[in-house]
Amino acid sequence: MEAIFDEKEGRMARLLTLLTLYHSGFEVGRYISLEKVTEERKESYYETQQRSSIGWHENNNDIFPWINYILGTIVKVYKELEIILQYDKSMYMELLNYQ
């Protein structure tokens, strides 16, 4: 399997993704672990990484499977946060005060 990142580089890429989200105002990672969600969807993560890396060395890869995966992950963590906030009013208040 050809992959864009080995596991150490993958962890760094996920960390940079999280920091980019924070920098852009998406702070859901403070409450829901994106790493945990990625671990739960590990098979899909690696499959998407492989599909997006086909043609990488020829500069002819398709990044859209990866973008769809990342966006799907972000939607999943926001849905999880929404469920938590329905039951944990103190976290809801913390989130309101944080912003």
C-alpha positions as CSV (number, residue, x, y, z in Angstrom):
1,M,0.0,0.0,0.0
2,E,1.4,3.3,-1.0
3,A,0.6,6.1,1.5
4,I,1.3,9.8,1.7
5,F,2.4,9.5,5.3
6,D,3.9,6.8,7.5
7,E,2.3,6.5,11.0
8,K,4.6,9.1,12.6
9,E,4.0,11.6,9.8
10,G,0.3,10.7,10.0
11,R,0.2,11.7,13.6
12,M,1.9,15.0,12.8
13,A,-0.5,15.6,9.9
14,R,-3.5,15.0,12.2
15,L,-2.0,17.4,14.8
16,L,-1.5,20.0,12.1
17,T,-5.1,19.5,10.9
18,L,-6.3,20.0,14.5
19,L,-4.2,23.2,14.9
20,T,-5.5,24.5,11.5
21,L,-9.0,23.9,12.7
22,Y,-8.3,25.8,16.0
23,H,-6.8,28.6,14.1
24,S,-9.8,28.8,11.9
25,G,-12.2,29.0,14.8
26,F,-13.3,25.3,14.9
27,E,-12.6,24.4,18.5
28,V,-14.6,21.1,18.7
29,G,-11.3,19.3,19.3
30,R,-11.3,20.7,22.8
31,Y,-14.3,18.5,23.6
32,I,-14.2,15.6,21.2
33,S,-10.9,13.8,20.3
34,L,-10.4,13.9,16.5
35,E,-7.7,11.3,17.0
36,K,-10.2,9.0,18.7
37,V,-12.7,9.4,15.9
38,T,-9.9,8.7,13.4
39,E,-8.9,5.6,15.3
40,E,-12.6,4.4,15.3
41,R,-12.6,4.9,11.5
42,K,-9.1,3.6,10.9
43,E,-9.9,1.4,8.0
44,S,-11.7,4.2,6.2
45,Y,-8.8,6.5,7.1
46,Y,-6.2,4.3,5.5
47,E,-8.4,3.4,2.5
48,T,-9.0,7.1,1.8
49,Q,-5.3,7.9,2.3
50,Q,-4.4,5.2,-0.2
51,R,-7.0,6.4,-2.8
52,S,-5.8,10.0,-2.5
53,S,-2.2,9.0,-2.9
54,I,-2.6,7.1,-6.2
55,G,-0.6,9.2,-8.7
56,W,1.1,11.2,-5.9
57,H,4.6,10.8,-7.4
58,E,3.4,11.8,-10.8
59,N,1.6,14.9,-9.3
60,N,-1.6,13.4,-10.6
61,N,-3.4,12.3,-7.4
62,D,-7.1,13.0,-6.5
63,I,-7.3,14.9,-3.2
64,F,-11.1,14.9,-3.0
65,P,-11.5,11.5,-1.3
66,W,-9.3,12.9,1.5
67,I,-11.1,16.2,1.7
68,N,-14.5,14.3,1.9
69,Y,-13.0,12.1,4.7
70,I,-11.8,15.1,6.7
71,L,-15.1,17.0,6.3
72,G,-17.0,13.8,7.2
73,T,-14.9,13.5,10.4
74,I,-15.5,17.1,11.3
75,V,-19.3,16.7,10.9
76,K,-19.1,13.5,13.0
77,V,-17.3,15.2,15.9
78,Y,-19.8,18.2,15.8
79,K,-22.7,15.7,15.9
80,E,-21.1,14.0,18.9
81,L,-20.6,17.3,20.6
82,E,-24.2,18.3,20.0
83,I,-25.3,15.0,21.7
84,I,-23.0,15.7,24.7
85,L,-24.2,19.3,25.0
86,Q,-27.8,18.1,25.2
87,Y,-26.9,16.2,28.4
88,D,-24.0,18.2,29.9
89,K,-25.3,21.7,30.7
90,S,-22.0,22.7,32.4
91,M,-20.0,21.9,29.3
92,Y,-22.6,23.9,27.3
93,M,-22.1,26.9,29.6
94,E,-18.3,26.6,29.4
95,L,-18.6,26.6,25.6
96,L,-20.8,29.7,25.6
97,N,-18.4,31.5,28.0
98,Y,-15.3,30.4,26.0
99,Q,-16.5,32.1,22.9
